[in-house]
Amino acid sequence: MALEITDVNFEQEVLKSSKPVLLDFWATWCGPCRAIAPAIEELAKEYEGRAVVGKLDVDDNDQTPASYGVRSIPTALFFKNGELVDKLVGSAPKSTFEEKLKALL
């Protein structure tokens, strides 16, 4: 299951992670977010122990999206060693997310 990321735990779970991180910015009312949710959950299971796959609800957390300029959702940010290294805005097939995540391993 994807890790729930919040403004409170973002630094610890994402920036200080020793593993690559895929962070999905989403909201319950967002249709495209719901459409990609199963793929995000599958990646969380498939990459468990090798990468962190998290979800951040933009309605409950406004600091992190604002600090990374997230203006539309879904947006996926990819981090390695605490640094933002890639970004994917909008809906995409699971293979696209997986390709970007694999590049960080």
Secondary structure, DSSP 8 states (H G I E B T S, - for coil): --EE--TTTHIIIIIT-SS-EEEEEE-TT-HHHHHHHHHHHHHHHHTTTT-EEEEEETTT--HHHHHTT--SSSEEEEEETTEEEEEEES---HHHHHHHHHTT-
